Amino acid sequence: MDDDAVEIPIEDVLDLHPFRPNEIRDVVAEYLREAHARGFREVRLIHGRGIGVQRANVQAVLSAHELVLSYYDADAHRGATVVVLRHEA
């Protein structure tokens, strides 16, 4: 097992604040795979408001991820993004 591995709890919300900026893309991609595998259809990624760097990183991953049907800002302050995951009928 990788000594640097972090166990991510798979719930319908993931707060990205505890992760280093260079980990965000990988964390989001892995979280989406696990959330989809567990049957979630919608999840919320909390990236914070700031100047929008983490929001842009998160949404870049989402725009290219095969399990993402759509995504949108969760609120007017853009502190989180809601992700709608694909599901098999």
SULTA-V289159 format. One record per residue. N is the residue number from 1. RES is the residue in one small letter. PHI is phi in degrees with one decimal (* if undefined). D_LAST is the distance of its C-alpha to the last C-alpha in whole Angstrom. Layout:
# SULTA-V289159
n: [N;N]
res: [RES;RES]
phi: [PHI;PHI]
d_last: [D_LAST;D_LAST]
This chain:
# SULTA-V289159
n: [1;2;3;4;5;6;7;8;9;10;11;12;13;14;15;16;17;18;19;20;21;22;23;24;25;26;27;28;29;30;31;32;33;34;35;36;37;38;39;40;41;42;43;44;45;46;47;48;49;50;51;52;53;54;55;56;57;58;59;60;61;62;63;64;65;66;67;68;69;70;71;72;73;74;75;76;77;78;79;80;81;82;83;84;85;86;87;88;89]
res: [m;d;d;d;a;v;e;i;p;i;e;d;v;l;d;l;h;p;f;r;p;n;e;i;r;d;v;v;a;e;y;l;r;e;a;h;a;r;g;f;r;e;v;r;l;i;h;g;r;g;i;g;v;q;r;a;n;v;q;a;v;l;s;a;h;e;l;v;l;s;y;y;d;a;d;a;h;r;g;a;t;v;v;v;l;r;h;e;a]
phi: [*;-69.4;-64.6;-90.0;-65.1;-119.1;-78.8;-100.2;-67.3;-98.1;-128.7;-84.5;-135.4;-127.3;-87.8;-87.1;-58.7;-70.2;-95.1;-70.3;-53.1;-75.5;-97.6;-55.8;-60.1;-67.4;-61.5;-62.5;-61.4;-68.3;-59.2;-62.7;-61.2;-69.3;-62.5;-63.7;-61.1;-90.0;92.7;-68.0;-104.4;-147.1;-135.2;-123.4;-108.7;-94.2;-114.5;90.7;-93.3;34.6;-102.1;96.0;-66.9;-67.2;-57.7;-63.4;-61.8;-60.7;-70.6;-66.4;-63.5;-61.9;-66.9;-109.2;-83.9;-66.3;-93.4;-93.3;-81.9;-162.3;-155.9;-158.0;-64.0;-75.3;-155.9;-65.7;-90.5;58.8;-87.8;-153.4;-123.9;-93.0;-117.4;-100.4;-91.3;-67.7;-140.7;-84.5;-79.2]
d_last: [35;36;38;37;33;32;30;27;26;22;22;21;24;26;29;30;34;35;34;36;36;35;33;30;28;28;27;24;23;23;22;18;18;18;17;13;14;15;12;14;12;16;19;22;25;28;31;34;35;38;39;35;35;33;30;31;30;27;26;27;24;22;22;22;19;16;14;15;14;17;20;23;26;26;29;32;34;31;32;28;25;21;18;15;13;10;6;4;0]
